[in-house]
Amino acid sequence: MSRSARGRDKGGPKPGQYPVRFGTAELLADADRPNAWLISVDGVAQSYVDLDDPTNLEFDYVRRLGDVVDCLPTGPLDALHVGGAGCTLARYVAATRPGSRQLVFDADGPLIDLVREQLELRSVPRLKVRIEGGREGVRSRRDASADLVVLDAFERASFAGGLASLEFIADVGRVLRGAGVLLANVTDGPGLPFVRRFLATVAEVFPQVVLLAEPGVLRGRRFGNLVVAAAKVELPVDVLTRRAASSAYPARCVAGTDVEKLRGKAAPIRDGEEIAVPQPPEDLLGLF
């Protein structure tokens, strides 16, 4: 019997439902892979974790996040993650860039406890998790102390409030080193009103901005995930374009003047402003 099969039978992850801070989490086994697991909260998929192969990035948007990580200068990274859940990307960084130091901020303590107990989170090298909101966590970090900051924090299927404002993005810019990169997973629907404003916000701090998304989502035809990469130095647009086009879930890479055209006259988001956070259609909730 394999280690994975023994784990399911005895001391390994236990499929089922678990109460967490923001709802009810469900842990589901992947029938096609012996030790891979899906975490959802109130029916909304949060993370896919392959305990046998942390480089297996099942969600298409996570694969795009991984593509950007792969294009960063070689060697270990000092990374901050705002939003953890299964810590899929943090596991990927630990596996592909040994020696990386990573810190995750997540406000849902019971969910992180579930991942610690059921999905071997303590075994990830040099990874620490703090039960803390992203804004407070980033504010506590020193200037120029990170190579990578990842924003992937959702409440139900909506981007967590307060993480899209100019004030917060400026604080991310403070924490990043000169060649550091901001990565954000956001969602939007027809017309991309939220993404346009988010791009305008990020562009106030970072002169180089790239957007990666499935063509139908990018054209505003359907609701879905979009990945934003931003930096103060040039990003590897050509490499990202090739990777996105050749992916199992082909995507487009938008940069330069095309990003400027997309955001148009959209204004940056500021603290205290009421803004409609994108909500997916009810029939799509289980996909995000």
C-alpha positions as CSV (number, residue, x, y, z in Angstrom):
1,M,0.0,0.0,0.0
2,S,1.3,3.5,-0.9
3,R,2.1,6.1,1.7
4,S,-0.8,8.2,0.3
5,A,-3.3,5.3,0.6
6,R,-2.2,4.6,4.2
7,G,-2.6,8.3,5.0
8,R,-6.2,8.2,3.9
9,D,-7.0,5.0,5.8
10,K,-5.4,6.1,9.1
11,G,-3.6,9.2,10.1
12,G,-3.8,11.2,6.9
13,P,-6.2,13.9,5.7
14,K,-9.9,13.2,6.5
15,P,-12.5,14.3,4.0
16,G,-15.4,16.1,5.5
17,Q,-16.8,19.5,6.6
18,Y,-15.2,21.7,9.2
19,P,-16.4,25.0,10.7
20,V,-14.1,27.9,10.0
21,R,-14.2,31.7,10.6
22,F,-15.8,32.7,7.3
23,G,-18.2,29.7,6.9
24,T,-17.9,26.0,6.5
25,A,-14.9,24.4,4.9
26,E,-15.0,21.1,3.1
27,L,-12.0,18.9,2.4
28,L,-12.4,16.7,-0.7
29,A,-10.1,14.1,-2.1
30,D,-9.2,14.2,-5.8
31,A,-10.3,10.8,-7.2
32,D,-7.7,11.0,-9.9
33,R,-4.6,11.7,-7.8
34,P,-3.7,9.6,-4.7
35,N,-2.9,12.4,-2.3
36,A,-4.4,15.6,-3.7
37,W,-7.1,17.6,-2.0
38,L,-9.5,20.4,-2.7
39,I,-10.5,22.9,0.0
40,S,-13.7,24.9,-0.4
41,V,-15.5,27.3,1.9
42,D,-19.3,27.5,1.6
43,G,-19.1,25.8,-1.8
44,V,-16.4,28.1,-3.2
45,A,-13.2,26.4,-4.2
46,Q,-10.3,28.0,-2.2
47,S,-7.2,25.8,-2.8
48,Y,-6.0,22.6,-4.5
49,V,-3.1,21.0,-2.7
50,D,-1.1,18.0,-4.0
51,L,0.8,16.6,-1.1
52,D,2.9,14.3,-3.3
53,D,3.8,17.0,-5.9
54,P,3.6,20.6,-4.8
55,T,4.6,21.7,-8.3
56,N,1.2,20.4,-9.6
57,L,-0.8,23.6,-9.9
58,E,-4.3,22.5,-10.8
59,F,-6.1,25.9,-10.9
60,D,-5.3,27.9,-14.0
61,Y,-4.8,31.2,-12.3
62,V,-2.4,29.6,-9.8
63,R,-0.4,28.3,-12.7
64,R,-0.1,31.8,-14.0
65,L,1.1,33.0,-10.6
66,G,3.7,30.2,-10.7
67,D,4.8,31.2,-14.2
68,V,5.6,34.7,-12.9
69,V,7.5,33.2,-9.9
70,D,9.5,31.0,-12.4
71,C,10.5,34.1,-14.3
72,L,12.0,35.9,-11.3
73,P,15.8,35.9,-10.9
74,T,17.1,32.5,-9.8
75,G,17.7,31.6,-6.1
76,P,15.7,31.7,-2.9
77,L,13.0,34.3,-2.4
78,D,11.8,36.3,0.6
79,A,8.1,36.2,0.0
80,L,4.9,37.5,1.7
81,H,1.5,36.0,1.0
82,V,-1.7,37.8,1.9
83,G,-4.2,35.1,2.0
84,G,-3.2,31.5,2.7
85,A,-5.9,28.8,2.7
86,G,-4.0,25.7,1.5
87,C,-0.8,27.7,0.9
88,T,-0.5,26.2,-2.6
89,L,1.7,28.9,-4.1
90,A,3.9,29.0,-0.9
91,R,4.4,25.2,-1.2
92,Y,5.3,25.7,-4.9
93,V,7.9,28.4,-4.0
94,A,9.4,26.1,-1.3
95,A,9.7,23.2,-3.8
96,T,11.1,25.2,-6.7
97,R,13.3,27.6,-4.8
98,P,14.8,25.8,-1.9
99,G,15.9,28.1,0.9
100,S,13.1,30.6,0.4
101,R,11.8,32.4,3.5
102,Q,8.0,32.8,3.4
103,L,5.4,34.4,5.6
104,V,1.7,34.0,5.2
105,F,-1.0,36.3,6.6
106,D,-4.5,34.9,6.9
107,A,-7.3,36.1,9.0
108,D,-9.1,32.7,9.2
109,G,-7.4,30.9,12.1
110,P,-9.6,27.8,12.1
111,L,-9.0,27.3,8.4
112,I,-5.3,27.5,8.9
113,D,-5.5,25.1,11.8
114,L,-7.4,22.7,9.5
115,V,-4.6,23.0,6.8
116,R,-1.9,22.5,9.5
117,E,-3.5,19.4,10.9
118,Q,-4.8,17.8,7.7
119,L,-2.5,19.0,4.9
120,E,1.0,18.8,6.3
121,L,1.5,22.6,6.4
122,R,4.1,22.3,9.2
123,S,6.3,20.3,6.8
124,V,6.8,23.1,4.4
125,P,10.4,24.4,4.9
126,R,10.9,27.9,6.2
127,L,7.2,28.8,6.0
128,K,5.5,30.7,8.8
129,V,1.8,31.6,9.1
130,R,0.4,34.4,11.1
131,I,-3.3,34.7,11.9
132,E,-3.6,38.4,10.9
133,G,-5.2,40.6,8.4
134,G,-3.1,41.5,5.3
135,R,-3.0,45.2,5.8
136,E,-1.8,44.8,9.4
137,G,0.7,42.2,8.4
138,V,2.3,44.1,5.6
139,R,2.4,47.3,7.8
140,S,4.5,45.4,10.3
141,R,7.2,44.5,7.8
142,R,10.5,46.4,7.3
143,D,11.2,48.6,4.2
144,A,12.8,46.7,1.3
145,S,12.5,43.3,3.0
146,A,10.7,41.2,0.4
147,D,11.3,40.0,-3.1
148,L,7.7,38.9,-3.7
149,V,4.3,39.9,-2.3
150,V,1.3,37.8,-3.3
151,L,-2.3,39.1,-2.8
152,D,-4.7,36.2,-3.0
153,A,-7.2,36.8,-0.2
154,F,-10.9,36.3,-0.8
155,E,-14.0,36.4,1.4
156,R,-16.4,33.9,-0.1
157,A,-15.7,34.6,-3.8
158,S,-14.9,38.3,-3.5
159,F,-11.5,40.0,-3.2
160,A,-11.0,40.9,0.4
161,G,-11.8,44.5,1.2
162,G,-9.0,47.0,1.8
163,L,-6.4,45.2,-0.3
164,A,-7.1,47.1,-3.5
165,S,-6.6,50.7,-2.2
166,L,-3.8,53.0,-3.3
167,E,-2.7,53.4,0.4
168,F,-2.3,49.6,0.8
169,I,-0.5,49.1,-2.6
170,A,1.9,51.9,-1.7
171,D,2.7,50.0,1.5
172,V,3.4,46.9,-0.5
173,G,5.7,49.0,-2.6
174,R,7.5,50.1,0.5
175,V,8.1,46.5,1.6
176,L,9.3,45.3,-1.7
177,R,13.0,45.5,-2.7
178,G,13.9,47.4,-5.8
179,A,13.5,44.5,-8.2
180,G,10.6,43.0,-6.2
181,V,7.3,41.9,-7.7
182,L,3.7,42.3,-6.6
183,L,1.4,39.5,-7.7
184,A,-2.4,39.7,-7.3
185,N,-5.2,37.4,-8.1
186,V,-8.4,39.3,-8.7
187,T,-11.8,38.5,-10.2
188,D,-14.1,40.5,-12.4
189,G,-17.0,40.2,-14.9
190,P,-18.4,41.9,-17.9
191,G,-16.7,45.2,-18.7
192,L,-14.0,44.6,-16.1
193,P,-14.9,47.7,-14.0
194,F,-13.0,46.5,-10.9
195,V,-9.9,45.4,-12.8
196,R,-9.6,48.7,-14.6
197,R,-9.6,50.6,-11.3
198,F,-7.2,48.1,-9.8
199,L,-4.8,48.5,-12.7
200,A,-5.0,52.3,-12.3
201,T,-4.2,51.9,-8.6
202,V,-1.3,49.6,-9.1
203,A,0.1,51.8,-11.8
204,E,0.4,54.7,-9.4
205,V,3.1,52.8,-7.5
206,F,4.6,50.4,-10.1
207,P,5.5,51.6,-13.6
208,Q,5.6,48.1,-15.0
209,V,2.3,46.2,-15.0
210,V,1.3,43.0,-16.7
211,L,-2.1,41.3,-16.8
212,L,-2.7,37.6,-17.5
213,A,-6.1,36.1,-18.1
214,E,-8.1,33.7,-20.2
215,P,-9.2,35.5,-23.4
216,G,-13.0,35.3,-22.6
217,V,-12.4,36.9,-19.2
218,L,-10.0,39.5,-20.6
219,R,-12.6,40.6,-23.2
220,G,-15.2,41.0,-20.4
221,R,-17.4,38.2,-21.8
222,R,-17.6,36.2,-18.6
223,F,-16.6,36.3,-14.9
224,G,-13.2,34.9,-14.0
225,N,-9.8,35.3,-12.5
226,L,-7.1,37.7,-13.7
227,V,-3.5,37.8,-12.5
228,V,-1.8,41.2,-12.1
229,A,2.0,41.3,-11.9
230,A,3.7,44.7,-11.1
231,A,7.2,45.9,-10.5
232,K,9.5,48.9,-10.6
233,V,11.7,47.1,-13.1
234,E,11.0,45.6,-16.4
235,L,9.0,42.3,-16.3
236,P,9.8,39.4,-18.7
237,V,6.8,40.0,-20.9
238,D,8.0,37.8,-23.8
239,V,8.5,34.8,-21.6
240,L,5.2,35.2,-19.8
241,T,3.4,35.6,-23.2
242,R,4.9,32.3,-24.4
243,R,4.1,30.5,-21.2
244,A,0.5,31.8,-21.1
245,A,-0.2,30.9,-24.7
246,S,1.2,27.3,-24.3
247,S,-0.5,26.6,-21.0
248,A,-3.1,23.8,-20.6
249,Y,-5.5,26.7,-20.1
250,P,-4.3,29.2,-22.7
251,A,-4.2,32.8,-21.6
252,R,-3.2,36.2,-22.9
253,C,-0.5,38.4,-21.6
254,V,-1.3,42.2,-21.7
255,A,1.5,44.8,-21.1
256,G,2.7,48.3,-21.9
257,T,0.3,50.5,-23.8
258,D,-2.3,47.7,-24.0
259,V,-2.6,47.8,-20.2
260,E,-2.9,51.6,-20.4
261,K,-5.7,51.3,-23.0
262,L,-7.5,48.7,-20.9
263,R,-7.5,50.9,-17.7
264,G,-8.5,53.9,-19.7
265,K,-9.6,56.8,-17.5
266,A,-10.2,54.7,-14.5
267,A,-9.3,56.3,-11.2
268,P,-7.3,54.7,-8.4
269,I,-9.2,53.2,-5.5
270,R,-8.6,55.0,-2.2
271,D,-9.2,54.1,1.4
272,G,-12.7,55.0,2.6
273,E,-14.2,54.8,-0.8
274,E,-17.2,52.6,-1.3
275,I,-16.6,50.4,-4.3
276,A,-18.6,47.4,-5.5
277,V,-16.5,44.3,-5.2
278,P,-17.1,41.9,-8.0
279,Q,-19.6,39.1,-7.3
280,P,-19.7,36.0,-9.4
281,P,-23.0,34.7,-10.8
282,E,-24.6,32.1,-8.5
283,D,-24.1,29.3,-11.0
284,L,-20.3,29.9,-11.0
285,L,-19.7,30.1,-7.3
286,G,-18.3,26.6,-7.0
287,L,-15.6,27.4,-9.6
288,F,-13.8,30.1,-7.6
